[in-house]
Amino acid sequence: MSDFNCLKAPKDTYGTLKNYIDGEWVEAKTDRYLDVENPATGEIIGKVPLSSAEDMDAAIKAADDAFWEWRSTPPIVRSRYMFKIKDVLEKNFEEISRVATQEHGKHIDEARGETRRAIENVETAAGIPTMMMGYNLEDGAAKNIDEMVVRQPMGVFGHVAPFNFPGMVPYWFWPFALATGNTFVLKPSEQTPITLQRTFELLEDADLPPGIFNLVNGDKVAVDAMLDSPIVKGVTFVGSTPVGKHIYKRCGETGKRCIAQAGAKNFLTVMPDAEIDRAMPNMMASFFGNSGQRCLAGANLVAVGDIYDELKQKFVAAASKLKVGPGLDESCQMGPVISAKSVERIHNYIDGAVKQGAKVILDGRNVKVPGHENGHWVGPTILDECTPEMTHCQEEIFGPVASIIRVGDLEEAIKIANASPFGNSASIYTQSGRTARTFWYKCQAGNIGVNLGIPAPMAYFPFAGQKDSFFGTMHGQGSDAVQFFTDSKVLIIRW
């Protein structure tokens, strides 16, 4: 293509992927494999094994065998490994980003942002000597009896990763687990396993001790083996709500700690005093960035009062200008969705919305990308005349579809958002501090944005969530992650 001024992907194909167990690359003991597609072309770029329970058990055993020596390593030494990991990621920043774009489809700038967020989590975890500090009180229990709390690692932890951010989401967990002295088993998404495969290859240069960090490809078989293992102390997950509920339930039954960050249906509320022109690029990123495949994506655009007409006009105009194409083409703004199955699901939601009375005012169902006819394309789509009870306004579409809901005032907007079963994020655009405070104070969502549509916490803050968007007590990232991966031990001492 004449305008395809793209950066090239590192490789055209990656062959059959392997597992990484006890510091060695090993073939999975399975006869089940899935093709990994480049969603912009439909071409097969690798095969991922759907590992057996035996494969997962081997990784868990390796992590368990490595635990005590790693747990006994001083925190400052573990911190130095984090700096080595950061150096490796920085040196290979562009390659990791391109691989993520190649297998996921997202725009290269979005992939670069993802890689940067991953590195920021490693940087935060490097501060673990301070983050693990306990506290003490002289004569805390009685005279001459001191009392103190120390935080200690627990053992083997696991993570079940999503497809939409293969190069970032696992970093909400594993750097903190390793830095606190635990060992780890990571199960990538079978749809986007190559980014993590390549990252593990690169991290061999960090010289991590064998067994402390393992990778097992697979599907539900491997996940259930992790959930059922008596050795594993806890499991972290990011993905859909039904799977999150399954994992949370199984962890409860087997006595494991669990962080299950799940689905979303996010509301962006626009007040009459909003600076729409300044906010519009931000709204575009929220609704259509990552092709709408993010748990913080805008889904329902709530127009308050007489802002409706101006907002709709400018929103449609801005979305119409977004260029859809391969993520490695820097002249584009939006890439494909992950699979043909996703295209079908998104189309079904749009068709269902029309049947329920919504009006399609921007239709992305027939987007064509010359030279990439086999790609999985859905363009920006906007539905108008929507009401909160419509199915597409209630359920997670996970695609570039925006639904406009018109309301009379702020209280109605908050009531609609709070009625949703999800509570991942909510945003408001306004120039009023009073309005903003009322919104964040009353809105039942874990991550709140004021004049921004993607309220993504930095690595030193927890990634929050409420209602059916989160199951557990501690969240990923920051001090929450440190508490999740450590146990408090109370010492009461008299000499």
C-alpha positions as CSV (number, residue, x, y, z in Angstrom):
1,M,0.0,0.0,0.0
2,S,1.3,3.4,-0.9
3,D,0.5,5.0,2.5
4,F,1.6,2.0,4.5
5,N,4.7,3.7,6.1
6,C,4.7,1.1,8.8
7,L,7.4,-0.1,11.0
8,K,8.0,-3.8,10.2
9,A,7.1,-6.5,12.7
10,P,10.2,-8.3,14.1
11,K,9.3,-11.6,12.4
12,D,6.7,-12.9,10.0
13,T,6.0,-16.1,12.0
14,Y,7.1,-17.5,15.4
15,G,6.5,-21.2,14.8
16,T,5.2,-23.4,17.6
17,L,5.5,-21.8,21.0
18,K,7.0,-23.5,24.1
19,N,6.6,-23.3,27.8
20,Y,9.3,-21.8,30.1
21,I,9.8,-24.0,33.2
22,D,12.6,-23.9,35.7
23,G,14.8,-21.7,33.5
24,E,14.4,-23.9,30.4
25,W,12.3,-23.8,27.2
26,V,10.3,-27.1,27.0
27,E,7.7,-28.5,24.7
28,A,4.2,-28.9,26.1
29,K,2.9,-32.4,26.7
30,T,-0.2,-32.0,24.6
31,D,-1.6,-32.7,21.2
32,R,-3.9,-29.7,21.3
33,Y,-2.8,-26.5,19.5
34,L,-4.3,-23.2,18.4
35,D,-3.3,-20.9,15.6
36,V,-2.3,-17.4,16.5
37,E,-3.4,-14.8,14.0
38,N,-2.3,-11.4,12.9
39,P,-5.8,-9.7,13.1
40,A,-4.9,-7.1,10.5
41,T,-4.2,-9.7,7.9
42,G,-5.8,-12.9,9.0
43,E,-2.5,-14.7,8.5
44,I,-1.2,-17.4,10.9
45,I,1.9,-16.1,12.8
46,G,2.3,-19.0,15.3
47,K,0.9,-22.0,17.0
48,V,0.3,-22.0,20.8
49,P,0.1,-25.3,22.7
50,L,-2.9,-25.9,25.0
51,S,-0.8,-27.3,27.8
52,S,-1.9,-30.3,29.9
53,A,-2.4,-30.2,33.7
54,E,0.9,-32.1,33.9
55,D,2.7,-29.1,32.3
56,M,1.1,-26.7,34.8
57,D,2.0,-29.0,37.7
58,A,5.6,-29.1,36.5
59,A,5.8,-25.3,36.5
60,I,4.2,-25.1,39.9
61,K,6.7,-27.6,41.3
62,A,9.6,-25.7,39.8
63,A,8.3,-22.5,41.4
64,D,7.8,-24.2,44.8
65,D,11.3,-25.7,44.7
66,A,12.8,-22.3,44.0
67,F,10.8,-20.5,46.6
68,W,12.8,-20.8,49.8
69,E,16.1,-19.6,48.3
70,W,14.4,-16.7,46.6
71,R,12.4,-15.9,49.7
72,S,15.6,-15.8,51.7
73,T,17.2,-13.4,49.2
74,P,17.4,-9.9,50.8
75,P,14.8,-7.5,49.4
76,I,17.5,-5.1,48.3
77,V,19.0,-7.9,46.1
78,R,15.6,-8.7,44.7
79,S,15.2,-5.0,44.0
80,R,18.4,-5.1,41.9
81,Y,16.9,-7.8,39.7
82,M,14.0,-5.5,39.1
83,F,16.4,-2.9,37.8
84,K,18.0,-5.5,35.5
85,I,14.5,-6.4,34.2
86,K,13.8,-2.8,33.5
87,D,17.1,-2.4,31.6
88,V,16.2,-5.4,29.4
89,L,12.7,-4.0,28.7
90,E,14.0,-0.5,27.9
91,K,16.6,-1.9,25.5
92,N,13.9,-3.9,23.7
93,F,11.1,-1.4,24.1
94,E,10.3,-1.1,20.4
95,E,10.4,-4.8,19.6
96,I,8.1,-5.7,22.4
97,S,5.7,-3.0,21.3
98,R,5.7,-4.2,17.7
99,V,5.1,-7.8,18.6
100,A,2.1,-6.7,20.7
101,T,0.7,-4.8,17.7
102,Q,1.4,-7.7,15.4
103,E,-0.6,-10.2,17.4
104,H,-3.3,-8.0,18.9
105,G,-3.8,-5.4,16.2
106,K,-3.7,-2.3,18.3
107,H,-2.1,0.9,17.0
108,I,1.7,1.0,17.5
109,D,1.5,4.1,19.7
110,E,-1.0,2.3,22.0
111,A,1.4,-0.6,22.2
112,R,4.2,1.7,23.1
113,G,2.0,3.2,25.8
114,E,1.3,-0.4,27.0
115,T,5.0,-1.3,27.2
116,R,5.7,2.0,29.1
117,R,3.1,1.2,31.7
118,A,4.6,-2.3,32.1
119,I,8.0,-0.8,32.8
120,E,6.5,1.6,35.3
121,N,5.2,-1.4,37.3
122,V,8.7,-2.9,37.3
123,E,10.1,0.5,38.5
124,T,7.5,0.6,41.3
125,A,8.3,-2.9,42.4
126,A,12.0,-2.0,42.6
127,G,11.1,0.1,45.7
128,I,10.1,-3.1,47.5
129,P,12.5,-2.7,50.4
130,T,10.5,0.3,51.5
131,M,7.1,-1.1,50.5
132,M,7.6,-4.2,52.6
133,M,8.4,-2.4,55.8
134,G,6.4,-3.3,58.8
135,Y,5.9,-1.3,62.0
136,N,6.7,-1.7,65.7
137,L,5.8,-0.2,69.1
138,E,8.0,-0.3,72.1
139,D,6.2,-1.5,75.2
140,G,3.4,-2.2,72.8
141,A,1.7,-5.0,74.8
142,A,3.0,-4.2,78.3
143,K,6.0,-2.9,80.0
144,N,9.2,-4.4,78.6
145,I,7.2,-6.3,75.9
146,D,7.7,-5.0,72.4
147,E,5.2,-5.7,69.5
148,M,5.8,-5.5,65.8
149,V,4.5,-6.5,62.4
150,V,6.6,-7.9,59.6
151,R,5.5,-8.8,56.1
152,Q,6.6,-12.0,54.6
153,P,6.2,-13.8,51.2
154,M,3.9,-16.8,51.0
155,G,5.0,-19.1,48.1
156,V,3.8,-19.7,44.6
157,F,1.4,-17.4,42.9
158,G,-0.2,-17.5,39.4
159,H,-1.7,-15.2,36.9
160,V,-4.3,-15.8,34.1
161,A,-3.7,-13.1,31.5
162,P,-6.2,-11.4,29.1
163,F,-5.7,-10.9,25.4
164,N,-6.2,-7.2,25.2
165,F,-3.0,-6.0,26.9
166,P,-0.6,-8.9,26.7
167,G,2.4,-6.6,27.4
168,M,1.0,-4.7,30.3
169,V,-1.6,-6.4,32.5
170,P,0.6,-9.3,33.8
171,Y,2.9,-6.6,35.1
172,W,0.3,-5.4,37.5
173,F,1.2,-8.6,39.4
174,W,4.3,-10.5,38.7
175,P,6.9,-7.8,39.4
176,F,5.3,-7.3,42.9
177,A,5.1,-11.0,43.5
178,L,8.8,-11.6,42.7
179,A,10.0,-8.4,44.4
180,T,8.2,-9.5,47.7
181,G,10.0,-12.9,47.5
182,N,7.4,-15.1,46.0
183,T,7.7,-17.3,42.9
184,F,5.3,-17.1,39.9
185,V,3.6,-19.0,37.1
186,L,2.1,-17.0,34.2
187,K,-0.5,-18.3,31.9
188,P,-0.8,-16.0,28.8
189,S,-4.0,-15.6,26.8
190,E,-4.0,-18.2,24.0
191,Q,-5.1,-15.5,21.6
192,T,-2.1,-13.3,22.2
193,P,0.8,-15.4,23.7
194,I,3.7,-14.2,21.5
195,T,4.4,-10.9,23.3
196,L,5.0,-12.7,26.6
197,Q,6.9,-15.5,24.9
198,R,9.3,-13.0,23.4
199,T,9.5,-11.1,26.7
200,F,10.6,-14.3,28.5
201,E,13.2,-14.9,25.9
202,L,14.6,-11.3,26.4
203,L,14.4,-11.6,30.2
204,E,17.0,-14.4,30.1
205,D,19.5,-11.6,29.9
206,A,18.4,-10.5,33.4
207,D,19.8,-13.8,34.8
208,L,16.8,-14.5,37.1
209,P,17.3,-17.7,39.2
210,P,15.7,-20.7,37.6
211,G,12.2,-21.6,38.7
212,I,11.2,-18.3,40.2
213,F,9.3,-17.1,37.0
214,N,7.6,-19.7,34.7
215,L,5.4,-19.5,31.7
216,V,2.8,-22.1,30.7
217,N,0.6,-21.6,27.6
218,G,-2.9,-23.1,27.6
219,D,-6.6,-22.8,28.1
220,K,-9.0,-23.8,30.8
221,V,-7.2,-27.1,31.4
222,A,-4.1,-25.3,32.5
223,V,-6.0,-22.7,34.5
224,D,-8.0,-25.3,36.4
225,A,-4.7,-27.2,37.3
226,M,-3.4,-23.9,38.7
227,L,-6.7,-23.3,40.6
228,D,-6.7,-26.8,42.1
229,S,-3.1,-27.1,43.0
230,P,-2.6,-27.2,46.8
231,I,0.8,-25.5,46.4
232,V,-0.4,-22.3,44.8
233,K,-1.2,-19.6,47.4
234,G,-3.1,-17.2,45.2
235,V,-4.2,-16.5,41.7
236,T,-4.6,-13.2,39.9
237,F,-6.9,-12.7,36.8
238,V,-8.0,-10.0,34.4
239,G,-10.7,-10.8,31.9
240,S,-14.5,-11.3,31.6
241,T,-16.9,-11.3,34.5
242,P,-18.1,-14.9,34.0
243,V,-14.5,-16.3,34.0
244,G,-13.6,-14.0,36.9
245,K,-16.5,-15.4,39.0
246,H,-15.4,-18.9,38.2
247,I,-11.8,-18.3,39.3
248,Y,-12.9,-16.4,42.4
249,K,-15.2,-19.3,43.4
250,R,-12.6,-21.9,42.8
251,C,-10.0,-20.0,44.8
252,G,-12.4,-19.7,47.7
253,E,-13.1,-23.4,47.6
254,T,-9.4,-24.2,47.7
255,G,-8.4,-21.5,50.2
256,K,-6.4,-19.3,47.8
257,R,-6.1,-15.6,47.7
258,C,-7.6,-14.1,44.6
259,I,-7.6,-10.9,42.6
260,A,-10.2,-11.2,39.8
261,Q,-10.5,-8.0,37.8
262,A,-13.4,-8.5,35.4
263,G,-15.7,-6.9,32.9
264,A,-17.0,-3.4,32.5
265,K,-19.6,-1.1,31.0
266,N,-18.2,2.4,31.5
267,F,-20.2,5.7,31.5
268,L,-18.8,9.0,30.3
269,T,-21.1,11.9,31.5
270,V,-20.9,15.2,29.7
271,M,-22.3,18.2,31.5
272,P,-23.6,21.4,29.8
273,D,-20.6,23.4,30.9
274,A,-18.0,20.9,29.4
275,E,-15.3,22.2,27.1
276,I,-16.3,19.8,24.3
277,D,-13.6,20.8,21.8
278,R,-10.8,20.2,24.3
279,A,-12.4,17.0,25.5
280,M,-13.1,15.4,22.1
281,P,-9.6,13.9,21.3
282,N,-9.7,12.4,24.8
283,M,-13.2,10.9,24.2
284,M,-12.0,9.4,20.9
285,A,-9.2,7.6,22.7
286,S,-11.6,6.4,25.4
287,F,-14.3,5.0,23.1
288,F,-12.2,3.8,20.1
289,G,-8.6,3.4,21.4
290,N,-7.5,-0.2,21.4
291,S,-10.5,-0.7,19.1
292,G,-12.7,-0.5,22.2
293,Q,-11.1,-3.7,23.6
294,R,-10.2,-2.4,27.1
295,C,-11.8,-2.6,30.5
296,L,-11.6,1.2,30.8
297,A,-13.1,1.9,27.4
298,G,-15.9,4.4,27.1
299,A,-19.2,2.6,26.3
300,N,-22.1,4.8,27.1
301,L,-21.9,8.5,26.4
302,V,-24.3,10.3,28.7
303,A,-25.4,13.8,27.4
304,V,-26.8,15.9,30.2
305,G,-29.4,18.6,29.3
306,D,-28.9,20.9,26.3
307,I,-25.4,19.7,25.6
308,Y,-26.9,16.8,23.6
309,D,-27.1,18.3,20.1
310,E,-23.6,19.9,20.1
311,L,-22.0,16.8,21.7
312,K,-23.6,14.4,19.2
313,Q,-22.6,16.5,16.2
314,K,-19.0,16.9,17.2
315,F,-18.7,13.3,18.5
316,V,-19.8,11.9,15.2
317,A,-17.6,14.3,13.2
318,A,-14.5,13.4,15.2
319,A,-15.2,9.6,15.0
320,S,-15.8,9.8,11.3
321,K,-12.3,11.1,10.8
322,L,-10.5,8.2,12.5
323,K,-8.6,6.2,10.0
324,V,-8.9,2.4,10.4
325,G,-6.0,0.2,9.4
326,P,-3.1,-2.0,10.4
327,G,-1.7,-1.0,13.8
328,L,1.9,-0.8,12.4
329,D,0.8,1.9,10.0
330,E,1.4,5.1,11.9
331,S,-0.9,7.1,9.7
332,C,-3.9,5.1,11.1
333,Q,-5.6,5.8,14.4
334,M,-7.5,2.5,15.0
335,G,-6.6,-1.1,14.3
336,P,-8.7,-4.3,13.9
337,V,-10.5,-6.3,16.6
338,I,-8.9,-9.5,17.8
339,S,-10.8,-12.1,15.7
340,A,-13.5,-12.9,13.2
341,K,-15.6,-14.2,16.2
342,S,-15.3,-10.7,17.8
343,V,-16.5,-9.1,14.6
344,E,-19.5,-11.3,14.5
345,R,-20.3,-10.6,18.2
346,I,-20.0,-6.8,17.7
347,H,-22.2,-6.9,14.7
348,N,-24.8,-8.9,16.6
349,Y,-24.9,-6.3,19.3
350,I,-25.4,-3.5,16.8
351,D,-28.2,-5.4,15.1
352,G,-29.8,-6.1,18.4
353,A,-29.6,-2.4,19.3
354,V,-31.4,-1.4,16.1
355,K,-34.2,-4.0,16.9
356,Q,-34.6,-2.4,20.3
357,G,-35.0,1.1,18.9
358,A,-31.5,2.5,18.7
359,K,-30.5,4.5,15.6
360,V,-27.1,3.9,13.9
361,I,-25.7,7.4,13.2
362,L,-22.2,6.1,12.3
363,D,-21.8,2.6,11.0
364,G,-18.5,0.8,11.2
365,R,-19.8,-2.6,10.1
366,N,-18.7,-2.2,6.4
367,V,-15.2,-0.8,6.9
368,K,-12.8,-2.0,4.2
369,V,-9.0,-1.7,4.4
370,P,-7.4,-2.0,1.0
371,G,-4.8,-4.7,0.9
372,H,-6.0,-6.2,4.2
373,E,-9.3,-7.7,3.1
374,N,-8.9,-10.7,5.5
375,G,-8.4,-8.5,8.6
376,H,-10.9,-8.3,11.3
377,W,-12.3,-4.8,10.8
378,V,-15.0,-2.9,12.7
379,G,-14.9,0.9,12.4
380,P,-16.1,3.4,14.9
381,T,-19.8,2.9,15.4
382,I,-22.2,5.3,17.2
383,L,-25.7,4.5,18.3
384,D,-28.2,7.2,19.2
385,E,-31.6,7.3,20.9
386,C,-30.4,4.7,23.4
387,T,-32.0,4.0,26.7
388,P,-30.3,2.5,29.7
389,E,-32.3,-0.7,29.7
390,M,-31.3,-1.7,26.1
391,T,-29.1,-4.8,26.0
392,H,-26.2,-3.0,24.3
393,C,-26.2,-0.4,27.0
394,Q,-26.1,-3.0,29.8
395,E,-23.7,-5.7,28.5
396,E,-20.0,-5.4,27.6
397,I,-19.5,-5.3,23.8
398,F,-15.7,-5.0,23.9
399,G,-15.6,-3.3,20.6
400,P,-15.6,0.3,19.1
401,V,-19.3,1.0,19.7
402,A,-20.5,4.1,21.5
403,S,-24.1,4.5,22.8
404,I,-25.5,8.0,23.4
405,I,-28.0,8.3,26.3
406,R,-29.7,11.6,26.9
407,V,-30.6,12.6,30.5
408,G,-32.0,15.7,32.2
409,D,-29.6,16.3,35.0
410,L,-26.5,15.0,36.9
411,E,-28.5,13.0,39.4
412,E,-30.2,11.0,36.6
413,A,-26.8,10.4,35.0
414,I,-25.4,9.1,38.3
415,K,-28.5,6.9,38.9
416,I,-28.1,5.3,35.5
417,A,-24.4,4.6,36.0
418,N,-25.0,3.1,39.4
419,A,-27.8,0.9,38.1
420,S,-25.3,-1.0,35.9
421,P,-24.0,-4.3,37.3
422,F,-20.5,-3.2,36.5
423,G,-18.4,-0.7,38.3
424,N,-15.0,-0.5,36.7
425,S,-14.8,3.2,35.7
426,A,-16.9,6.3,35.2
427,S,-15.9,9.8,33.9
428,I,-17.4,13.2,33.9
429,Y,-16.6,16.3,31.8
430,T,-17.3,19.6,33.5
431,Q,-15.8,22.9,34.6
432,S,-17.5,22.8,38.0
433,G,-15.6,21.5,41.0
434,R,-18.9,21.1,42.9
435,T,-20.3,18.9,40.1
436,A,-17.2,16.8,39.8
437,R,-17.1,16.2,43.5
438,T,-20.8,15.2,43.6
439,F,-20.1,12.8,40.7
440,W,-17.0,11.1,42.2
441,Y,-18.5,11.0,45.7
442,K,-21.8,9.2,44.6
443,C,-20.7,7.2,41.6
444,Q,-20.2,3.5,42.3
445,A,-17.1,2.8,40.2
446,G,-13.6,2.0,41.2
447,N,-11.8,4.4,38.9
448,I,-13.2,7.9,38.4
449,G,-12.1,10.3,35.7
450,V,-12.7,14.1,35.7
451,N,-12.2,15.6,32.3
452,L,-10.5,12.4,31.0
453,G,-12.1,9.3,29.7
454,I,-9.5,6.6,30.5
455,P,-8.9,6.9,34.3
456,A,-6.0,4.4,34.3
457,P,-4.1,4.4,37.6
458,M,-0.4,4.8,37.7
459,A,1.7,1.8,38.8
460,Y,2.0,3.1,42.4
461,F,-1.8,3.3,42.8
462,P,-4.2,0.2,42.8
463,F,-6.2,-0.6,39.8
464,A,-9.6,-0.4,41.4
465,G,-13.0,-1.8,40.5
466,Q,-16.4,-2.4,42.1
467,K,-19.5,-4.6,41.7
468,D,-19.2,-7.2,38.9
469,S,-16.0,-5.6,37.7
470,F,-14.0,-6.9,40.6
471,F,-13.9,-9.9,42.9
472,G,-11.5,-9.9,45.9
473,T,-10.2,-7.5,48.5
474,M,-6.8,-6.2,47.2
475,H,-6.3,-4.9,43.7
476,G,-3.4,-5.1,41.2
477,Q,-0.5,-2.7,41.3
478,G,1.1,-0.6,44.1
479,S,0.7,-1.2,47.8
480,D,-2.4,-3.3,47.3
481,A,-0.3,-5.8,45.3
482,V,2.4,-5.8,48.1
483,Q,-0.3,-6.7,50.7
484,F,-1.8,-9.4,48.4
485,F,1.6,-11.1,47.9
486,T,2.7,-11.0,51.6
487,D,1.3,-12.1,54.9
488,S,1.5,-10.2,58.1
489,K,3.3,-11.8,61.0
490,V,2.8,-10.2,64.5
491,L,5.8,-10.6,66.9
492,I,5.3,-10.0,70.6
493,I,8.7,-10.1,72.3
494,R,9.9,-10.0,75.9
495,W,13.5,-10.5,76.9
